[in-house]
């Protein structure tokens, strides 16, 4: 059975991650010491790593970068398991290939740990370049985006807009779209970088 490294200081996240991995028939090599995690991954030939990051902790980010920089682990799937959605984008920036939560399904775990065969035979690129490519493809939905959402009024009826969430992506330059809703006109997106509004399908403008 393939072996996965599980690193966590949080007992509940560790127990959840271990239970899911064993259900998916992975052998689990676990530790709460980031200092020996890389050595364990190399020693046991781990085919993936799960870094459990609890709310208010950032301990997994340096390890994530270390796994990406070492030639022996640079291509491994690295999952950030977190109960704090604000950690998701930071984890991807540090090199994680996926972000999962305790609510993620077993299928999502399977896909994250067993990427398509084609991706395992890609051209060799530097960890930094690989991270940029991955971030360009990934969008994180969050209510705590890098740029705090503004208090805005509807551009059509001037009613106060209610903030819903933000979609964030990008590598060197972060792209952010904030979703708002107007009680009269419907849903729209706002791009802070350009100040542009975009009405989503079926706006109720003028009704």
TATATA-V850411 format. One record per residue. N is the residue number from 1. RES is the residue in three letters. PSI is psi in whole degrees, 0 to 359 (none if undefined). Layout:
[[N	RES	PSI] [N	RES	PSI]]
This chain:
[[1	UNK	143] [2	UNK	148] [3	UNK	138] [4	UNK	134] [5	UNK	130] [6	UNK	120] [7	UNK	123] [8	UNK	143] [9	UNK	346] [10	UNK	119] [11	UNK	319] [12	UNK	318] [13	UNK	321] [14	UNK	316] [15	UNK	319] [16	UNK	313] [17	UNK	318] [18	UNK	320] [19	UNK	316] [20	UNK	314] [21	UNK	320] [22	UNK	326] [23	UNK	327] [24	UNK	11] [25	UNK	34] [26	UNK	145] [27	UNK	134] [28	UNK	127] [29	UNK	107] [30	UNK	153] [31	UNK	158] [32	UNK	14] [33	UNK	105] [34	UNK	337] [35	UNK	334] [36	UNK	2] [37	UNK	316] [38	UNK	317] [39	UNK	319] [40	UNK	317] [41	UNK	318] [42	UNK	319] [43	UNK	320] [44	UNK	4] [45	UNK	43] [46	UNK	142] [47	UNK	9] [48	UNK	166] [49	UNK	140] [50	UNK	119] [51	UNK	109] [52	UNK	120] [53	UNK	111] [54	UNK	164] [55	UNK	130] [56	UNK	0] [57	UNK	150] [58	UNK	21] [59	UNK	332] [60	UNK	343] [61	UNK	313] [62	UNK	322] [63	UNK	321] [64	UNK	315] [65	UNK	322] [66	UNK	317] [67	UNK	325] [68	UNK	331] [69	UNK	334] [70	UNK	130] [71	UNK	331] [72	UNK	344] [73	UNK	3] [74	UNK	335] [75	UNK	5] [76	UNK	145] [77	UNK	127] [78	UNK	116] [79	UNK	132] [80	UNK	115] [81	UNK	118] [82	UNK	152] [83	UNK	12] [84	UNK	107] [85	UNK	336] [86	UNK	343] [87	UNK	340] [88	UNK	309] [89	UNK	322] [90	UNK	322] [91	UNK	318] [92	UNK	320] [93	UNK	324] [94	UNK	348] [95	UNK	0] [96	UNK	144] [97	UNK	345] [98	UNK	156] [99	UNK	124] [100	UNK	159] [101	UNK	169] [102	UNK	343] [103	UNK	354] [104	UNK	144] [105	UNK	164] [106	UNK	325] [107	UNK	321] [108	UNK	322] [109	UNK	315] [110	UNK	315] [111	UNK	323] [112	UNK	325] [113	UNK	340] [114	UNK	73] [115	UNK	162] [116	UNK	147] [117	UNK	322] [118	UNK	326] [119	UNK	340] [120	UNK	354] [121	UNK	27] [122	UNK	165] [123	UNK	147] [124	UNK	127] [125	UNK	164] [126	UNK	152] [127	UNK	322] [128	UNK	315] [129	UNK	318] [130	UNK	322] [131	UNK	319] [132	UNK	315] [133	UNK	318] [134	UNK	318] [135	UNK	327] [136	UNK	333] [137	UNK	342] [138	UNK	135] [139	UNK	130] [140	UNK	130] [141	UNK	123] [142	UNK	160] [143	UNK	6] [144	UNK	68] [145	UNK	167] [146	UNK	320] [147	UNK	112] [148	UNK	135] [149	UNK	143] [150	UNK	161] [151	UNK	112] [152	UNK	158] [153	UNK	151] [154	UNK	130] [155	UNK	346] [156	UNK	312] [157	UNK	356] [158	UNK	8] [159	UNK	156] [160	UNK	131] [161	UNK	146] [162	UNK	124] [163	UNK	138] [164	UNK	301] [165	UNK	177] [166	UNK	146] [167	UNK	124] [168	UNK	134] [169	UNK	177] [170	UNK	167] [171	UNK	271] [172	UNK	323] [173	UNK	116] [174	UNK	133] [175	UNK	130] [176	UNK	133] [177	UNK	122] [178	UNK	130] [179	UNK	128] [180	UNK	162] [181	UNK	142] [182	UNK	133] [183	UNK	339] [184	UNK	317] [185	UNK	343] [186	UNK	203] [187	UNK	146] [188	UNK	163] [189	UNK	145] [190	UNK	130] [191	UNK	106] [192	UNK	325] [193	UNK	327] [194	UNK	346] [195	UNK	20] [196	UNK	137] [197	UNK	143] [198	UNK	122] [199	UNK	137] [200	UNK	167] [201	UNK	143] [202	UNK	49] [203	UNK	155] [204	UNK	25] [205	UNK	130] [206	UNK	356] [207	UNK	none]]
